[in-house]
Amino acid sequence: QVRFVESGGGLVQPGGSLRLSCVVSGLDFRRYTMDWWRQPPGQERDLIARTTQEEDRIYYDDSVKGRFTISRDDSKNTLYLQMTALKTDDTAVYYCTTPRPAGQEFPWGQGTRVTVFS
């Protein structure tokens, strides 16, 4: 059974930083492209960052480019998201997953909540 366990969220003021982690089990982590998604209050869940195997190719949504850094430690089956220069618009629940064909998605984890308040 594939599981994603996110952690590291919390309360932070604008301009602050947080580092999110996602421990993955049930698959050969190093062989998979990995994503970070987020769902702001009352909005849809959106993809914000992606890394391929060995970080060969990395994608960032324009909303986080230059502020967030996605990385992975294949020896620990763990995906990271370093977030800096946080804004109130970054308030959301953050999730990790791996891209799958439609209808074959793995269940989402519980996510980790990030609240940026002034």
Long-range contacts (C-beta under 8 A, 24 or more apart in sequence): 1-26, 2-26, 2-27, 2-106, 2-107, 3-109, 4-95, 4-96, 4-97, 4-106, 4-108, 4-109, 5-109, 5-110, 6-94, 6-95, 6-96, 6-109, 6-110, 6-111, 6-112, 7-112, 8-112, 9-93, 9-94, 9-112, 9-113, 9-114, 9-115, 10-113, 10-114, 10-115, 11-115, 11-117, 12-86, 12-114, 12-115, 12-116, 12-117, 13-86, 13-116, 13-117, 13-118, 14-86, 14-87, 14-88, 14-116, 14-117, 14-118, 15-85, 15-86, 16-86, 16-116, 17-82, 17-83, 17-84, 17-85, 17-86, 18-83, 18-86, 18-114, 19-80, 19-81, 19-82, 19-83, 20-80, 20-81, 20-83, 20-94, 20-112, 20-114, 21-78, 21-79, 21-80, 22-78, 22-79, 22-80, 22-81, 22-96, 22-109, 23-76, 23-77, 23-78, 24-77, 24-78, 24-79, 24-96, 24-98, 25-77, 27-98, 29-72, 29-74, 29-77, 30-54, 30-74, 32-98, 33-98, 33-99, 34-70, 34-72, 34-79, 34-96, 34-97, 34-98, 35-96, 35-97, 35-98, 35-99, 36-68, 36-70, 36-79, 36-81, 36-94, 36-95, 36-96, 37-94, 37-95, 37-96, 37-97, 38-90, 38-92, 38-93, 38-94, 38-95, 38-114, 39-92, 39-93, 39-95, 39-111, 40-89, 40-91, 40-92, 41-91, 41-92, 43-92, 45-95, 49-81, 50-99, 51-79, 63-89, 64-90, 83-114, 86-114, 86-116, 87-116, 88-116, 88-117, 88-118, 89-116, 90-114, 90-116, 91-115, 91-116, 91-117
